[in-house]
């Protein structure tokens, strides 16, 4: 039996500018690309018409079709990763596996288990940097420690980026693809899922939009943000290509990409932040966690129009404007004194571009519990935020047609009262 190598697709669903795929195809063995629909992850999804699963499935069908044109195929399996590899190892003589690194706690555990399994079959496991410009550990302070504050991190990141001259990866040597007849891709229905009615934004980043990003990004009624988060999350676009474009067009847009890597670095060095505050003292906050209030927030029925518009946009489209994300997160944690983990989990269910590090980092920032977070005594005023960023109520009226009618609920809490209650609650907990 011919010895082959495997390329394992994960958060890099593209054939071009893919680091591990490029190196897999550089070596002598023929390469079979694989993808595993991880039951450990998919099994936790409540919504069986989850748009992200349907999106991944559609991308895999495209990749499979491209590989078939080259006389190869894509091996796709639904199940637990270790089970999938046992099946593959029983079917093929595997010499090595190539894949791109993932920095989330579960991914690191999974990869360690797969590496051990492969070693027991005398197969090698090679991993590469692909979803970031600089990995956790590449940007450190003078003491060799990770940065806890964004601004100095971003300065060093930018300096290193200018010096490194990051380039896109070359084209793979397709002659090294393992030649096989088309392999079946399991349908959504076979995995217990179904198509979604949510529309996926296009993957191309509009250059005109990026060029004016700093001027338009805060206004939810206009198209001022790229909405390519889902493509970054699943790697249907290359971070190298996007960063190069951003560096030439708009420093503010590039800064958002640096924030993404900052939060990935924070998570990699502090895996405890998945379920605990980055600042341990903040775990003493006695959250109210009123379920009725939380449900009103989830459904966009708080009586605060900018908050409700954001939540309705999220529920309908899987997207929420960045400025509005900050407002709704501040409202949940400060006005309602509901645990940031509740809000984070709801966003994780709904956001097309859900990415653990950024979602966790953003929520802890809003709650004041995270690294380099806004101070606990800073409580967004929904009315002044509306005045600044949606003065004509275009965004609000789009999502709340019943605004100014009896059908729209009264505010569930008074702003002034809620603000003072939040400040007092935090202060008392932190001083106890």
PyMOL commands that set and color helices and strands:
alter all, ss='L'
color gray80, all
select helices_A, chain A and resi 19-24+39-42+51-69+81-91+105-119+150-164+174-176+189-191+207-211+213-216+229-233+239-249+251-269+271-274+280-284+291-299+305-317+322-335+340-350+356-367+382-389+394-399+415-431
alter helices_A, ss='H'
color red, helices_A
select strands_A, chain A and resi 3-9+30-38+74-79+93-100+124-128
alter strands_A, ss='S'
color yellow, strands_A
deselect
rebuild
show_as cartoon
